Amino acid sequence: MTDYKAIVGKGIKVVSTNLDNAEAEGQIWFNSTTGEFKDVVNIEAWASAAPQTQNQRDGGYGQSTPSSASWFAGGVDSSRNSTTTQEWNGSGWSNGGNINVGREEITGFGLVNAAALAGGSTYPPSALKNEVEEYDGSSWTAVTALPAKRKQAAGAGTQTAGLVSFGAVDPPSAAGSISATALEYDGSSWTSGGTGNTARSQISGCGTQTAALAFGGHTSPSTTFPGATEEYDGSSWTTSGVMNTGRGLMAGNGIQTSALAYAGFTPYRDLSEKYDGTTWSNTPTLATARDRAHGGGPNSSNGLCAGGLTSPGVVSVVEEFTSSTNVITAAVFATGGTANTARRQMGYTTNSPQNDFMGYGGFSPGGFINNSETYDGTSWSEGNNLNESKGQLAGAGESSSAALAFGGNGNNANTEEYNGTSWSEQNNMNTGRYELGGAGTQTAGLAVAGESASSGTTTLTEHYNGTSWTTSGTMNTARRENDAAGTQTAAIVAGGGTPSAIANTETYNGSSWTSVNSKITASVAPRTMGGPTSQTAAITNGGQAGSGGFTSTEQWNGTNFVTGPNMNQQRFSHTAGGSISAGIVAFGDAPTPAMLKTSEEFTGESSALNIKTVDTTNI
């Protein structure tokens, strides 16, 4: 009888704790603590990911290599014939440059910094297009058009070696309005390629110009969805394995020997299949059934399904597919403890952890208040009161026993410190103001911008050293109802009001402010979590524009903002603390219900080995 060592080349390890990523994959071990044999199991799954910046369907998209970079452009968002480009960086979405000719049902190919869009259609009235545009990662440029108008075609390849094949054409060819022909692009001109075996539109594709894959779609009549698959070698097409479920308007990604197809019509499919170069096999289904979605990913082990059309309309929902020995748990907001007093525009400990967070003062339904509350990671408890009732103040501090409160309504300049038991008056700020931002610690605090009765919306910055305040460099853009996050020497401010909502973002080095890339969405009264690292890794959440509040969040990576997971409740003028791995948002205002006392805990994305116990019953 062949034993384990003869097969694997080494014996079974005996360990007191489970093996880590470097050791575990591909072997069995015995955990002496639990008395069980363990191994690592590969799993396939679709998991929720950060939503797109806006709802979008029927755009063009390119294959991504690696899977951490994808793009989608055009299609339909809040209106027909969109010009929007959205870019994925592996964790969230940001807006890119607009295309020149808004259209939908477009064919895309290439990478995020070297992409191309070809053909498409405009509505209403229905009209096919032959325009072609190239993207350099920031802007789109018109280039040589297709020889004939075409939509709903399959795309493959790169910006300098692209392929557009099949689809609906105008004017119709001798074979009709649905084509099987291929066009090859060399970065400057189009030439005819091989003709496929089954003419169809609403088809998906992936791969390269010399090793492409086309699958699904519909033939005439449009109710026929054969599920046919064809491979292209750079000159001719060969019929391969048929999909398990024929459908059109799918998304797909990968290479000729390792591809993934998902979603599709008729209507709103949640199906997913992978291709190994010969046959298709079913994989776990999507959580959201849809068609006209966008795809991305390097192969059948990694995919990205974004946006699309479902009931009741266009969505921004994103799911990631992984085939891995690791279980990926998406970042999420979950319900936390309910506080004692509903309120907004309060001070809070910006640099404290999730389980030692404190909020104080604020405006309640009954007016300005002075009470404080501390969150221990489970529940809120009352602390001692500020010396004066006030709202529209700012705060700082690293724990519930080292808090700082300053500014507030009535052009307040007062400062108070909390030692875990009581609040004590300290030296005033140099300029009294309200609706300002705060950051830092109790002995190294930062007061930023805000509204002053004498000078209006300000750019003022002041430092606190545990005793007194000193004036420092001014911001580039005056604002109020802003938040600040980080430390006295490394801070960030994103958004706020002038009084209208702005998206402007600035970072601070301890003496001067620098304008950086803006938030995706302009907002008044957003808040930021991230602790001392906020300048390079933060999550800004909530806010308000007009009469509505936001549930949306945006992740800051030190250079750009991308979308993050949504909160459960619309919030603005709220509190936020903790880190990007364990944060908290609480209190605030909302259109419905107004004045909140609820909280939400944030848990960042995590990855862990899928370790299973080996069944030894029959051994």
Beta strands, then each sheet from edge to edge (+ up, - down):
strand 1: 13-15
strand 2: 29-31
strand 3: 36-40
strand 4: 43-49
strand 5: 60-61
strand 6: 70-73
strand 7: 85-88
strand 8: 93-95
strand 9: 107-111
strand 10: 114-118
strand 11: 121-122
strand 12: 127-128
strand 13: 132-135
strand 14: 140-143
strand 15: 149-151
strand 16: 154-158
strand 17: 161-173
strand 18: 176-185
strand 19: 190-195
strand 20: 204-207
strand 21: 212-215
strand 22: 229-232
strand 23: 237-239
strand 24: 251-255
strand 25: 258-262
strand 26: 272-275
strand 27: 280-282
strand 28: 294-299
strand 29: 302-306
strand 30: 309-310
strand 31: 313-314
strand 32: 318-324
strand 33: 326-329
strand 34: 332-335
strand 35: 347-348
strand 36: 357-360
strand 37: 363-364
strand 38: 367-368
strand 39: 372-375
strand 40: 380-383
strand 41: 394-399
strand 42: 402-406
strand 43: 415-418
strand 44: 423-426
strand 45: 437-440
strand 46: 445-448
strand 47: 451-452
strand 48: 456-457
strand 49: 461-464
strand 50: 469-471
strand 51: 485-487
strand 52: 490-497
strand 53: 501-508
strand 54: 513-516
strand 55: 527-529
strand 56: 538-541
strand 57: 544-545
strand 58: 548-549
strand 59: 553-556
strand 60: 561-564
strand 61: 575-578
strand 62: 582-586
strand 63: 599-603
strand 64: 606-609
strand 65: 611-613
sheet 1: 1+ 2+ 3- 65+
sheet 2: 4+ 32- 29+ 28-
sheet 3: 5+ 6- 7+ 8-
sheet 4: 9+ 10- 13+ 14-
sheet 5: 11+ 12-
sheet 6: 15+ 17- 16+
sheet 7: 15+ 17- 18+ 19-
sheet 8: 20+ 21- 22+ 23-
sheet 9: 24+ 25- 26+ 27-
sheet 10: 30+ 31-
sheet 11: 33+ 64-
sheet 12: 34+ 63- 62+ 61-
sheet 13: 35+ 36- 39+ 40-
sheet 14: 37+ 38-
sheet 15: 41+ 42- 43+ 44-
sheet 16: 45+ 46- 49+ 50-
sheet 17: 47+ 48-
sheet 18: 51+ 52- 53+ 54-
sheet 19: 55+ 56- 59+ 60-
sheet 20: 57+ 58-
end
